[in-house]
Amino acid sequence: MTKKKLPTRNRKHKGLMIYCANNKCKKYFTWTEQTLEVDGKIKQKHATCGISGYSYTRCKSIDKHVFKSRVHIPGTAKGTISRTLKAETYNDAVVEAIAFEKEVKDQVLDVDLPLIPKKQQHNHVYLASAQSAYILFLENVNVADHLKKERSKDHIRASFRALEEFNNVLKKKKIKSTLTQMIQIDDNHVGYFHNYLLNERQLANKTYNNKMGLLKGFFTWAIIEFELKMTNPFKKVKNRTVVKQNDSISMPEYKALLKAITPENGHTYEGKKKKNKVNRYRPWLKSAIELGLQTGGRREEIISLKWNMIRYIDGEPSYLEVPNLKVERGKGDGFNNNVPPKIIPITVNLLDLLDRLGFNEKKDTDRYILDVNNKTSPNVLMENMSKGFSHFYKLLETGKSIQFKHLRKTYISYMKLAMGSETGNLTSHTSNEVIDKHYIDKKVIANAQRKFKLFTN
């Protein structure tokens, strides 16, 4: 992977920087090298690595470097919002940053007012101002360290869109978010949004619940943050019924899927007009799918598995001890040091897979079990895993909508058969109710009980 570089400060696109996502570094670079004149001589000055202190050019974490764009939020004094870019080169990053700037300016949050300080006149907080403050809070901008929480970009964008839609609904009713105080929002406004989601957009129940939940979360935060003397207007909204289909992948489907993963079958057309020709085949995709089924791991867990995570009992490989990334992220930096690791038992099938992936040659090394042979960013890897799985599964024409996440549901369903109520100890779920509701495919359980007899002779 080529090192990412920035031009000198006076030539750099405003707000564009490089961020090192290495947990020990987390440094922002606003420049990477400069040309200076010292004692009549021209010298090159390089930025320094946040870990070693050596020149940026000697950094060993270039796979962790990403371009970031920081944009001022119109209508605020110092409010900014940032986004991690997908670009690998500076020129591409500039194009992406300009698009991001336009996106921010085109939002309908209509922030004309400065953010109102928390202690300033309770209840005199305008909707638009509170919304801007909330987005900054989600981005951890000017947030106290003990309140910071790592959130996915998708969650932040979804929150932004939900607030934007709510404002659009009010706008159609000739209600301006910049002139409406938070305490003025009542059941009538919630009803406008309710009708918009169900009648105008005709959203599915699950999407309806998600958007209502995001608005409820915003008001819950604002009431506490600004000490508003009001009840949450979204508190009385009832979740609409959602029928969960915890489908699992069957053994015949699984074998057919692995067989279908070839370079020739990977070609497809994507995009709005299906004009972008891509190949979803990756040499490591089959191994990723096998690891997904045999470990029950999420995508981020699968790509982080290393050979030295294998633990032994009596000299035999017994289980994988892996960081509980989801729980660690939820607790936030500084509060996740003592999170117990996840334990993944090395079953007969998993051991066979590890042998095929090179266990004897690679055991106890710091190398990744899923060998992708490049420095692709984790987000791109996970995207390729999901899209690759979906593409090849569709070729089977089963009529089912199975995605990569259903490998985990399959694993947990069969683990439930073997371990019963103890399943949560391995999956890190707090209750059997959560497992049963979100993961268990009841068809698997029913099929396993076919030979059950109520009475025996």
C-alpha positions as CSV (number, residue, x, y, z in Angstrom):
1,M,0.0,0.0,0.0
2,T,1.3,3.4,-1.0
3,K,1.9,6.0,1.8
4,K,-0.8,8.7,1.8
5,K,0.7,12.2,1.4
6,L,-0.5,15.8,1.7
7,P,0.9,18.9,0.1
8,T,2.2,21.8,2.1
9,R,-0.3,23.8,4.2
10,N,-0.8,26.7,1.7
11,R,-1.6,24.3,-1.1
12,K,-3.7,21.7,0.8
13,H,-7.5,21.5,0.5
14,K,-9.1,23.1,3.5
15,G,-10.2,20.6,6.2
16,L,-8.4,17.7,4.6
17,M,-6.1,15.6,6.8
18,I,-4.6,12.2,7.3
19,Y,-5.6,10.2,10.4
20,C,-3.7,7.3,11.9
21,A,-6.2,4.7,13.2
22,N,-3.6,2.8,15.1
23,N,-4.8,2.6,18.7
24,K,-1.5,3.6,20.0
25,C,-1.2,6.7,17.7
26,K,-4.6,8.2,16.7
27,K,-2.7,11.3,15.3
28,Y,-4.0,13.8,12.8
29,F,-1.6,15.0,10.1
30,T,-2.4,18.3,8.5
31,W,0.8,18.0,6.4
32,T,3.3,15.3,5.8
33,E,6.3,17.1,4.3
34,Q,7.5,20.7,3.8
35,T,10.3,22.4,1.9
36,L,12.2,24.8,4.1
37,E,15.0,27.2,3.6
38,V,17.6,26.9,6.4
39,D,20.8,29.0,6.3
40,G,20.3,29.4,2.6
41,K,19.9,25.7,2.0
42,I,16.7,23.9,0.9
43,K,15.7,21.1,3.2
44,Q,12.8,18.7,3.4
45,K,11.0,18.5,6.7
46,H,8.8,15.5,7.4
47,A,6.0,15.1,9.9
48,T,6.7,12.7,12.8
49,C,5.1,9.4,13.6
50,G,2.9,9.5,16.7
51,I,4.3,6.3,18.0
52,S,8.0,6.1,17.2
53,G,8.6,9.9,16.9
54,Y,10.6,9.1,13.7
55,S,9.9,10.6,10.3
56,Y,6.4,10.0,8.8
57,T,8.1,8.3,5.9
58,R,9.2,5.5,8.2
59,C,5.8,4.8,9.7
60,K,5.0,1.1,9.9
61,S,1.2,1.6,10.2
62,I,0.4,3.0,6.7
63,D,-2.4,0.4,6.4
64,K,-4.1,2.4,9.3
65,H,-3.8,5.8,7.5
66,V,-7.0,7.2,6.2
67,F,-8.0,10.6,4.7
68,K,-10.4,12.6,6.7
69,S,-12.4,15.7,5.8
70,R,-13.5,18.2,8.5
71,V,-16.3,20.7,7.5
72,H,-17.7,23.7,9.3
73,I,-21.4,23.4,10.0
74,P,-23.2,26.5,8.6
75,G,-24.8,28.6,11.2
76,T,-22.6,27.5,14.1
77,A,-19.7,29.4,15.7
78,K,-17.1,26.6,15.8
79,G,-19.2,23.5,15.0
80,T,-17.6,21.0,12.7
81,I,-18.4,17.5,11.4
82,S,-15.9,15.1,9.9
83,R,-16.0,12.0,7.7
84,T,-13.5,9.3,7.0
85,L,-13.0,9.1,3.2
86,K,-12.5,6.0,1.1
87,A,-9.9,7.6,-1.2
88,E,-6.4,6.2,-1.4
89,T,-4.8,9.2,-3.2
90,Y,-4.8,12.9,-2.4
91,N,-6.6,13.9,-5.6
92,D,-9.4,11.4,-5.0
93,A,-9.6,12.6,-1.4
94,V,-10.1,16.2,-2.6
95,V,-13.0,15.1,-4.9
96,E,-14.6,13.2,-2.0
97,A,-14.1,16.1,0.4
98,I,-15.8,18.6,-2.0
99,A,-18.7,16.2,-2.3
100,F,-18.9,15.9,1.5
101,E,-18.8,19.7,1.9
102,K,-21.7,20.1,-0.5
103,E,-23.6,17.4,1.3
104,V,-23.3,19.2,4.6
105,K,-24.3,22.6,3.1
106,D,-27.3,21.0,1.3
107,Q,-28.7,19.4,4.5
108,V,-32.1,20.8,5.6
109,L,-31.1,21.2,9.2
110,D,-31.3,25.0,8.4
111,V,-29.0,25.9,11.3
112,D,-29.2,29.7,11.4
113,L,-28.7,30.0,15.1
114,P,-25.7,29.6,17.3
115,L,-25.7,26.6,19.7
116,I,-27.2,27.5,23.0
117,P,-25.0,26.7,26.1
118,K,-26.4,24.1,28.4
119,K,-26.8,26.4,31.4
120,Q,-28.4,29.3,29.4
121,Q,-32.2,29.7,30.1
122,H,-33.7,26.3,30.4
123,N,-36.3,25.6,27.8
124,H,-35.2,28.4,25.4
125,V,-33.5,25.9,23.2
126,Y,-34.4,25.8,19.5
127,L,-34.9,22.6,17.6
128,A,-32.3,23.3,15.0
129,S,-29.6,24.3,17.5
130,A,-30.2,21.2,19.6
131,Q,-30.0,19.0,16.5
132,S,-26.7,20.5,15.5
133,A,-25.3,20.0,19.0
134,Y,-26.5,16.3,18.9
135,I,-24.7,15.6,15.6
136,L,-21.5,17.0,17.1
137,F,-22.1,14.9,20.2
138,L,-22.4,11.7,18.1
139,E,-19.2,12.7,16.3
140,N,-17.5,13.2,19.8
141,V,-16.7,16.8,18.9
142,N,-16.0,18.8,22.1
143,V,-17.3,15.9,24.2
144,A,-15.7,15.1,27.6
145,D,-13.5,12.0,27.4
146,H,-15.7,10.1,29.9
147,L,-18.8,10.6,27.7
148,K,-17.2,9.7,24.4
149,K,-18.5,6.6,22.6
150,E,-17.4,5.1,19.3
151,R,-20.3,5.0,16.9
152,S,-20.5,3.7,13.4
153,K,-20.6,6.1,10.5
154,D,-23.8,4.4,9.4
155,H,-25.5,5.2,12.7
156,I,-24.5,8.9,12.6
157,R,-25.7,9.2,9.0
158,A,-29.0,7.5,9.9
159,S,-29.5,9.9,12.8
160,F,-28.7,12.9,10.5
161,R,-31.2,11.7,7.9
162,A,-33.9,11.1,10.5
163,L,-33.5,14.6,11.9
164,E,-33.5,16.0,8.3
165,E,-36.7,14.1,7.4
166,F,-38.4,15.4,10.6
167,N,-37.5,18.9,9.7
168,N,-38.8,18.4,6.2
169,V,-42.1,17.2,7.5
170,L,-42.4,20.3,9.8
171,K,-41.4,22.6,6.9
172,K,-44.3,21.3,4.9
173,K,-46.5,22.4,7.8
174,K,-44.9,25.8,7.6
175,I,-43.0,25.1,10.9
176,K,-39.4,26.3,10.9
177,S,-36.9,24.3,13.0
178,T,-34.9,27.4,13.6
179,L,-37.8,29.2,15.2
180,T,-39.4,26.3,17.1
181,Q,-38.3,25.7,20.6
182,M,-37.8,22.1,21.8
183,I,-40.5,22.4,24.4
184,Q,-43.0,23.3,21.7
185,I,-42.7,19.8,20.1
186,D,-45.8,17.8,21.1
187,D,-47.9,14.9,20.0
188,N,-49.1,16.8,16.9
189,H,-45.6,17.1,15.5
190,V,-45.0,13.4,16.2
191,G,-48.2,12.6,14.4
192,Y,-47.1,14.5,11.3
193,F,-43.9,12.4,11.2
194,H,-45.9,9.2,11.9
195,N,-48.2,9.9,8.9
196,Y,-45.2,10.8,6.7
197,L,-43.4,7.6,7.4
198,L,-46.5,5.3,7.0
199,N,-48.6,7.0,4.4
200,E,-46.3,9.1,2.3
201,R,-43.2,6.9,2.3
202,Q,-45.0,3.7,3.2
203,L,-42.0,2.4,5.1
204,A,-41.8,-1.2,6.4
205,N,-42.5,-1.6,10.1
206,K,-38.8,-2.2,10.9
207,T,-37.7,1.0,9.2
208,Y,-40.5,3.0,10.9
209,N,-39.4,1.7,14.3
210,N,-35.8,2.6,13.5
211,K,-36.6,6.2,12.5
212,M,-38.9,6.8,15.4
213,G,-36.2,5.3,17.7
214,L,-33.6,7.7,16.4
215,L,-35.9,10.7,17.1
216,K,-36.7,9.4,20.5
217,G,-32.9,9.0,21.2
218,F,-32.3,12.6,20.1
219,F,-35.0,14.0,22.4
220,T,-33.8,11.9,25.3
221,W,-30.3,13.3,24.9
222,A,-31.5,16.9,24.5
223,I,-33.7,16.8,27.6
224,I,-30.8,15.8,29.7
225,E,-28.2,17.9,28.0
226,F,-30.1,21.2,28.2
227,E,-32.1,20.3,31.3
228,L,-35.4,20.8,29.6
229,K,-38.6,20.7,31.6
230,M,-40.5,18.5,29.2
231,T,-41.3,14.9,28.5
232,N,-40.1,13.1,25.5
233,P,-42.8,13.6,22.8
234,F,-41.7,10.3,21.1
235,K,-41.9,8.3,24.3
236,K,-45.5,7.3,23.6
237,V,-44.8,6.0,20.1
238,K,-45.4,2.2,20.0
239,N,-43.2,0.0,18.0
240,R,-45.0,-1.6,15.1
241,T,-44.9,-5.4,14.9
242,V,-41.9,-6.9,13.1
243,V,-41.9,-10.6,12.2
244,K,-38.3,-11.7,12.5
245,Q,-37.1,-14.3,10.0
246,N,-34.0,-15.8,11.6
247,D,-33.3,-17.9,8.5
248,S,-30.2,-20.1,8.5
249,I,-28.2,-21.5,5.6
250,S,-28.7,-25.2,5.0
251,M,-25.9,-27.6,4.4
252,P,-26.8,-28.2,0.7
253,E,-26.9,-24.4,0.2
254,Y,-23.6,-23.9,2.0
255,K,-21.8,-26.5,-0.2
256,A,-23.4,-25.1,-3.4
257,L,-22.3,-21.6,-2.3
258,L,-18.7,-22.5,-1.8
259,K,-18.7,-24.4,-5.2
260,A,-20.1,-21.3,-6.9
261,I,-17.3,-19.0,-5.8
262,T,-15.1,-18.8,-8.9
263,P,-13.6,-15.9,-10.8
264,E,-15.9,-16.6,-13.7
265,N,-19.0,-16.4,-11.6
266,G,-17.9,-13.2,-9.9
267,H,-18.8,-10.8,-12.8
268,T,-21.8,-8.5,-12.2
269,Y,-23.1,-5.0,-12.9
270,E,-23.8,-2.6,-10.1
271,G,-24.9,1.0,-9.6
272,K,-28.3,2.7,-10.2
273,K,-28.3,1.9,-13.9
274,K,-26.3,-1.3,-13.6
275,K,-23.5,0.0,-15.7
276,N,-20.6,-0.5,-13.4
277,K,-19.0,-3.8,-14.1
278,V,-17.3,-5.4,-11.1
279,N,-16.0,-8.8,-10.1
280,R,-17.1,-9.9,-6.6
281,Y,-14.7,-12.8,-6.5
282,R,-11.8,-12.6,-4.0
283,P,-9.3,-15.4,-3.5
284,W,-9.9,-15.3,0.3
285,L,-13.8,-15.0,0.2
286,K,-14.4,-18.8,0.5
287,S,-12.2,-19.0,3.6
288,A,-13.9,-15.9,5.1
289,I,-17.3,-17.6,4.6
290,E,-16.0,-20.9,6.1
291,L,-14.6,-19.0,9.1
292,G,-17.9,-17.2,9.5
293,L,-19.9,-20.4,9.7
294,Q,-17.4,-22.3,11.9
295,T,-16.8,-19.5,14.4
296,G,-20.1,-17.6,14.4
297,G,-18.0,-14.5,14.3
298,R,-19.0,-11.1,13.0
299,R,-17.1,-9.7,10.0
300,E,-14.8,-7.5,12.1
301,E,-14.0,-10.4,14.3
302,I,-13.2,-12.7,11.4
303,I,-10.7,-10.3,9.8
304,S,-9.0,-9.8,13.2
305,L,-8.5,-13.5,14.0
306,K,-4.8,-14.3,14.5
307,W,-3.0,-17.6,14.9
308,N,-1.6,-16.6,18.3
309,M,-5.2,-16.3,19.6
310,I,-5.5,-20.1,19.7
311,R,-5.3,-21.6,23.2
312,Y,-4.3,-25.1,24.1
313,I,-5.3,-27.7,26.6
314,D,-3.1,-30.7,27.1
315,G,-1.1,-29.6,24.0
316,E,-4.2,-29.7,21.8
317,P,-5.8,-26.6,20.2
318,S,-9.0,-26.1,22.3
319,Y,-10.4,-22.6,21.7
320,L,-9.8,-19.2,20.2
321,E,-9.6,-16.3,22.7
322,V,-10.5,-13.1,20.8
323,P,-11.3,-9.5,21.9
324,N,-15.0,-8.7,22.3
325,L,-14.9,-5.9,19.9
326,K,-18.6,-5.0,20.1
327,V,-18.6,-4.7,23.9
328,E,-15.3,-2.8,23.9
329,R,-16.6,-0.3,21.4
330,G,-19.8,0.2,23.4
331,K,-18.0,0.9,26.6
332,G,-15.6,3.4,24.9
333,D,-11.9,4.2,25.3
334,G,-10.7,4.1,28.9
335,F,-13.6,1.9,30.1
336,N,-12.9,-1.2,28.0
337,N,-9.7,-2.5,29.5
338,N,-11.3,-5.3,31.5
339,V,-13.8,-6.6,29.0
340,P,-13.6,-10.4,29.1
341,P,-12.5,-11.9,25.7
342,K,-14.9,-14.0,23.6
343,I,-14.2,-17.8,23.7
344,I,-14.7,-19.6,20.4
345,P,-14.5,-23.4,20.8
346,I,-12.3,-25.2,18.2
347,T,-14.8,-27.8,16.9
348,V,-13.8,-30.7,14.7
349,N,-14.9,-28.8,11.6
350,L,-13.1,-25.6,12.7
351,L,-9.9,-27.5,13.4
352,D,-10.1,-29.1,9.9
353,L,-10.5,-25.6,8.4
354,L,-7.5,-24.2,10.4
355,D,-5.4,-27.1,9.2
356,R,-6.3,-26.3,5.6
357,L,-5.5,-22.6,6.2
358,G,-1.9,-23.5,7.4
359,F,-2.2,-24.2,11.1
360,N,1.0,-26.3,11.3
361,E,3.1,-23.6,9.6
362,K,1.6,-20.5,11.1
363,K,0.5,-21.5,14.7
364,D,1.5,-19.1,17.5
365,T,2.4,-16.4,15.0
366,D,1.0,-12.8,14.9
367,R,-0.3,-13.4,11.4
368,Y,-4.0,-13.1,10.5
369,I,-5.8,-16.4,10.0
370,L,-7.7,-14.9,7.0
371,D,-4.7,-14.2,4.7
372,V,-5.9,-11.5,2.3
373,N,-2.3,-10.8,1.0
374,N,-2.8,-7.1,0.9
375,K,-3.2,-4.0,3.1
376,T,-6.9,-3.4,2.3
377,S,-8.6,-1.3,5.0
378,P,-10.9,-3.3,7.4
379,N,-14.0,-1.5,6.1
380,V,-13.3,-2.4,2.5
381,L,-12.6,-6.0,3.5
382,M,-16.0,-6.2,5.4
383,E,-17.8,-4.7,2.5
384,N,-16.2,-7.2,0.0
385,M,-17.2,-10.0,2.3
386,S,-20.9,-9.0,2.5
387,K,-21.3,-8.1,-1.2
388,G,-19.3,-11.1,-2.3
389,F,-21.5,-13.4,-0.2
390,S,-24.7,-11.9,-1.4
391,H,-23.6,-12.0,-5.1
392,F,-22.7,-15.7,-5.1
393,Y,-25.7,-16.7,-3.0
394,K,-28.1,-15.1,-5.4
395,L,-26.6,-17.4,-8.1
396,L,-28.2,-20.3,-6.3
397,E,-31.7,-19.0,-6.9
398,T,-33.1,-20.4,-3.6
399,G,-35.7,-17.7,-3.3
400,K,-34.4,-16.8,0.2
401,S,-32.7,-13.6,1.2
402,I,-29.6,-15.0,2.9
403,Q,-26.8,-12.6,3.8
404,F,-23.3,-13.0,5.4
405,K,-24.8,-12.3,8.9
406,H,-27.0,-15.5,8.6
407,L,-23.8,-17.6,9.0
408,R,-23.7,-16.3,12.6
409,K,-27.4,-17.1,13.0
410,T,-26.8,-20.7,11.7
411,Y,-23.8,-21.2,14.1
412,I,-25.8,-20.0,17.1
413,S,-28.9,-22.1,16.2
414,Y,-26.8,-25.2,16.2
415,M,-24.8,-24.2,19.2
416,K,-28.2,-23.7,21.1
417,L,-28.9,-27.4,20.3
418,A,-25.7,-28.5,21.8
419,M,-25.4,-26.1,24.8
420,G,-29.0,-25.0,25.6
421,S,-29.2,-22.2,28.1
422,E,-25.4,-22.0,28.3
423,T,-25.1,-20.7,24.7
424,G,-24.9,-17.0,25.9
425,N,-21.6,-17.8,27.7
426,L,-20.0,-18.2,24.3
427,T,-21.9,-15.7,22.3
428,S,-21.6,-12.9,24.9
429,H,-25.3,-12.2,25.0
430,T,-26.9,-11.1,28.2
431,S,-30.0,-13.4,28.0
432,N,-31.5,-16.3,26.2
433,E,-34.3,-14.1,25.2
434,V,-32.0,-12.0,23.0
435,I,-30.5,-15.1,21.4
436,D,-34.0,-16.7,20.8
437,K,-35.4,-13.5,19.3
438,H,-32.6,-12.4,17.0
439,Y,-30.6,-15.5,16.2
440,I,-32.3,-18.8,16.6
441,D,-33.8,-20.4,13.4
442,K,-36.7,-22.4,14.9
443,K,-36.7,-24.7,11.8
444,V,-33.3,-26.0,12.8
445,I,-34.6,-26.7,16.4
446,A,-37.7,-28.4,15.0
447,N,-35.9,-30.5,12.6
448,A,-33.6,-31.8,15.4
449,Q,-36.6,-33.0,17.4
450,R,-38.1,-35.1,14.6
451,K,-37.3,-38.3,16.5
452,F,-38.6,-37.1,19.8
453,K,-41.2,-39.4,21.4
454,L,-43.6,-38.1,24.0
455,F,-44.2,-41.6,25.4
456,T,-41.9,-44.6,25.2
457,N,-42.9,-48.2,25.4
